[in-house]
C-alpha cells in the first residue's frame, strides 16, 4: 500500500474542516470512501511545512502519514486515509518564522528602529507600535530581483501570521513594506527593461524561487526541532 509522510495544519479546535467536524487526535486514522480528488475530496497533506502553511486554517501542526489511494500535486496530496503521528501547537514557531522572513529583507527599506527591535526580539509589548510603524513606512531602494525576494518573504510572513492568529502581522507588514519599496523602485527603474530583457525576468523569478526555497528549508528545520522538543517533553512527562 502506498504511503506518504507529510504535514497538516488544523484549527485550534482540532477538528476537520469543511463541515466534516471529526476530532483530530494523535494515533487516530481518518478515512473517506471513494476516490480522492485534489482540493475537492480526500484527506490532504503536504511534504513540506511551507506548502501546508499555504492551506493552514490555524496553528496546530500535525506530522501525518497518508495511505490508501493517494493523488499528488506539486504542493499537496490527497488520500483516502490520514494517520496523525504527532502534534505541536506551532503558534510561537510561526510568529518566529514570520519575523525571520521580514528580517531577510530588512535591508531593502528604511525600517523604523521599533520594527527592527520587534523583529529581533518578538517583544509583544511593542508589537502594536511596530505594526503601525511598518504600515506607515514607505520608501526604499532595490533591484528587481531583490523585489521578488521581498515579495516571497512577505508571502511567507503573511501565511504564518494568518495561521498564528494574527500575532505576527507586524512582521508581515514589515516584509510587505520592504516588498513595496523594492517594487516601487524596480518598476520605476527597470520596468521597461523587464519587457525587453528576458534575462532580467529570469533573474527575478530565480530570486523568488531561491527565497522560497530558503524559507522552506528554515521552516522545515523549525518544525522538526519543535516536534523533537514536544516528543522529548512527552517522554519526560
ABEGO torsion letter per residue (X at the ends): XBBBBBBBBBBAAGBBBGGAGBBBBBGBBBBBBEBBBBGABEBBBBABAAAAAAABABABBBBBBBBEBBBBBAABBBBABBBBABBBBAAAAAAAAAAAAAAAAAAABBBBAAAAAAAAAGBAAAAAAAAAAAAABABEBBBAAAAAAAAAAAAAAAAAAAAAGGAAAAAAAAAAAAAAAAAAAAAAAAAAAAAABAAAAAAAAAAAAAAAAAAAAAAAAAAAAAAAAAAAAAAAX
